[in-house]
Amino acid sequence: MDYAKVENGIVSTVIVADQEFIDSGELGDPSLFYLTDFNTRGNVHYGADGLPDGLPPFRGNYGETGFTWDAVNNVFYAPDPGIGWVLDTNTWLWVDVL
């Protein structure tokens, strides 16, 4: 399973581990690690064929290094690309509005 380590609301690293290893505390406080799903992006879950598979999306997007963790909405999203972009809270992707 993939876990995103979140420090100050930002993903600092992503590791593949099992829950027991995370719970051991070997990499730090276990409460800083959040399960993330490589198959979820744009708030859609994709199958091995790269097509939406109808399964529920998990946490909006895969929690990549540098992504924001939004604990209120239980989602990960990419860093703000700058002026002219708005976060779409349906897809958790940035949309160019200019």
Secondary structure, 3 states (H helix, E strand, C coil): CEEEEEECCEEEEEEECCHHHHHHCCCCCHHHEEEECCCEECCEEECCCCCECCCCCCCCCCCCCCCEEECCCCEEECCCCCCCEEEECCCCEEEECC
